[in-house]
Amino acid sequence: MKALDLLATEENIYTTFIDDAIGRDADVFSFVSFLNSLDSGNVIALNARWGEGKTFFVKQTKLVLEAFNPYYENIEHREEIKKHGKN
């Protein structure tokens, strides 16, 4: 079977987040909620084999954190990302 690689471009990160074809968005929002509950510095490791989505998960988490951060300006699709979390 031939592997298909999807590059972690900003467009692909956003599109796969909005489409949520593999049902990962709930995990991203749960992880963001967990991060927001931390009171001090922590180390978090994501462990998976190559190609299992670690980069996309981290970049989609960053996308959500930035969308909800009022100090980040000019976040493209900010409101759509925020609304997507309420679904």
C-alpha positions as CSV (number, residue, x, y, z in Angstrom):
1,M,0.0,0.0,0.0
2,K,1.3,3.4,-0.9
3,A,1.5,5.9,1.9
4,L,0.0,9.3,1.3
5,D,1.7,12.2,3.0
6,L,-0.1,15.4,3.8
7,L,2.3,18.3,4.4
8,A,1.7,20.3,7.6
9,T,1.1,23.6,5.9
10,E,-1.0,26.2,7.5
11,E,-3.8,25.6,5.0
12,N,-3.7,21.8,5.6
13,I,-3.7,22.3,9.4
14,Y,-6.7,24.5,9.2
15,T,-8.6,22.4,6.6
16,T,-8.1,19.2,8.4
17,F,-9.2,20.9,11.7
18,I,-12.4,22.3,10.2
19,D,-13.2,19.1,8.2
20,D,-12.4,16.9,11.2
21,A,-12.6,13.7,9.1
22,I,-11.0,11.6,11.8
23,G,-12.8,13.0,14.8
24,R,-9.8,14.6,16.4
25,D,-11.1,18.0,17.2
26,A,-12.7,16.9,20.5
27,D,-9.3,15.7,21.5
28,V,-7.7,19.0,20.6
29,F,-10.2,21.0,22.6
30,S,-9.8,18.6,25.6
31,F,-6.1,19.0,25.4
32,V,-6.4,22.8,25.3
33,S,-8.7,22.7,28.3
34,F,-6.1,20.5,30.1
35,L,-3.3,23.0,29.2
36,N,-5.4,25.9,30.5
37,S,-5.9,24.1,33.8
38,L,-2.2,23.8,34.6
39,D,-0.9,26.2,37.3
40,S,2.8,25.8,36.6
41,G,5.3,24.8,34.0
42,N,5.1,21.2,32.9
43,V,6.6,18.9,30.3
44,I,4.3,17.0,28.0
45,A,5.4,14.3,25.6
46,L,3.4,13.0,22.7
47,N,4.6,9.5,21.7
48,A,3.5,7.8,18.5
49,R,5.1,6.3,15.4
50,W,6.1,8.4,12.4
51,G,3.1,9.5,10.4
52,E,0.4,9.1,13.1
53,G,-0.4,12.8,13.4
54,K,1.7,14.3,16.2
55,T,2.7,17.4,14.2
56,F,-0.9,18.0,13.1
57,F,-2.2,17.6,16.6
58,V,0.3,20.0,18.1
59,K,-0.2,22.6,15.3
60,Q,-4.0,22.3,15.6
61,T,-3.7,22.8,19.3
62,K,-1.6,25.9,18.6
63,L,-4.3,27.1,16.2
64,V,-7.0,26.8,18.9
65,L,-4.8,28.5,21.6
66,E,-4.1,31.4,19.3
67,A,-7.8,31.8,18.3
68,F,-8.8,32.2,21.9
69,N,-5.9,34.4,22.8
70,P,-7.0,38.1,22.6
71,Y,-3.3,39.2,22.3
72,Y,-2.8,37.5,19.0
73,E,-3.9,39.8,16.3
74,N,-4.8,39.0,12.7
75,I,-5.6,35.3,13.3
76,E,-7.3,34.2,10.1
77,H,-10.5,32.3,10.7
78,R,-10.5,33.1,14.4
79,E,-14.3,33.2,14.8
80,E,-14.8,30.0,12.8
81,I,-12.3,28.1,14.9
82,K,-13.9,29.4,18.1
83,K,-17.4,28.4,16.9
84,H,-16.1,25.0,15.8
85,G,-15.2,24.2,19.4
86,K,-18.8,24.7,20.5
87,N,-20.1,21.9,18.2
